[in-house]
Amino acid sequence: MSWFKRPQRRGMRIGDGENEAFIGTLTDALNAVATVTQAHVSTWGPGQEQRWSFDQDEGLLCWHFDDRIVRAPAQIIGTHAEAEAQWLWAWANPSLAPALTGTARRVREWGRQRGVVRLTQGAWEATEMQAWAMTSLACQLGGLQAAYRGLGEGADVFFGFDQVSIHMAA
């Protein structure tokens, strides 16, 4: 599970003012999503695909293998640019259709209600682990099954996805 990292309680703090309850919520979300994501890895192999794609019109995340294509409805949670160490919430990305960012917007509202600043800031300095934490929290709040990081040029895209369907290649 090299592309999904399990949390360590140390280093999970993402900003001033986050309390232990919030850190616990993030850790719980990471553990829950990691468990389900690992089940997907064992079953059909995300992270070992030849390539991935995302159909923004349909909201479908696709993994392309030699012998099959796996599809799942998905939401874009955000992007993480490693070189800049920056997280950008999907709701703050003007190039994304609102239909693709509903789960991220739900996290923003949850953060507003609880006074968690990093959930309401469009972009902020972040590690990869923090990107996974935000994605896992979004999956939990949005009722999505698992998480995926699509490697990109300049920034990786973090998705939450739901029930997969497997289609054998022709």
C-alpha positions, -999 to +999 in steps of 0.1 A: +000+000+000+028+023-009+005+050-024-017+052+007+001+059+040-012+051+074-011+079+099+013+084+128-002+105+156+030+126+158+031+152+130-006+151+122-011+187+135-020+208+104-022+243+119-026+264+149-058+259+169-065+223+159-074+204+191-068+168+200-104+159+192-098+171+156-065+153+153-083+122+166-110+126+139-083+129+112-065+098+125-097+078+127-106+088+092-072+079+078-074+045+095-109+038+083-103+048+047-069+030+047-086-002+057-112+000+029-086+012+004-064-018+013-093-041+006-096-026-029-058-030-034-061-067-025-091-072-047-085-054-079-052-035-076-054+003-076-019+017-077-008-010-101-028+002-131-011+011-164-028+045-163-057+062-147-082+087-161-111+109-149-141+117-169-152+151-156-185+150-175-196+118-159-176+120-126-161+086-132-126+076-121-111+049-143-082+026-138-068+009-169-052-025-167-041-049-195-072-071-190-098-048-174-110-013-168-123-005-133-146+025-129-161+042-099-181+074-093-157+099-077-153+133-063-122+154-065-112+164-030-081+185-038-046+186-053-012+184-037+018+200-053+049+183-037+074+209-050+055+237-035+042+216-006+007+230-012-028+216-008-056+232-029-091+222-020-112+212-050-139+238-041-112+265-045-102+254-079-121+275-105-114+250-133-136+223-116-173+219-121-193+222-088-207+187-094-172+173-089-165+192-056-196+186-035-177+164-010-149+190-006-175+217-001-191+195+026-157+194+044-155+232+042-189+236+058-180+210+085-148+230+092-168+263+094-191+248+120-162+237+141-138+265+136-112+244+118-094+270+097-075+247+074-107+232+062-120+266+051-088+280+035-086+273-002-049+266-003-023+261+024+012+246+030+008+208+034+027+175+034+015+145+015+003+129+047-019+160+053-033+157+018-042+120+026-057+132+059-079+158+042-090+132+016-098+106+042-118+131+062-137+140+031-144+104+023-158+099+058-180+130+057-191+124+022-199+087+025-173+077+000-157+043+002-120+048-005-093+073-016-070+074-046-041+097-055-038+102-092-002+112-101+000+143-122+024+167-137+030+194-111+003+182-087-013+150-077-051+148-077-067+133-046-101+116-051-127+099-030-145+072-048-175+049-043-186+014-055-164+001-083-174-018-114-150-040-132-152-045-170-131-070-188-111-056-217-123-066-252 
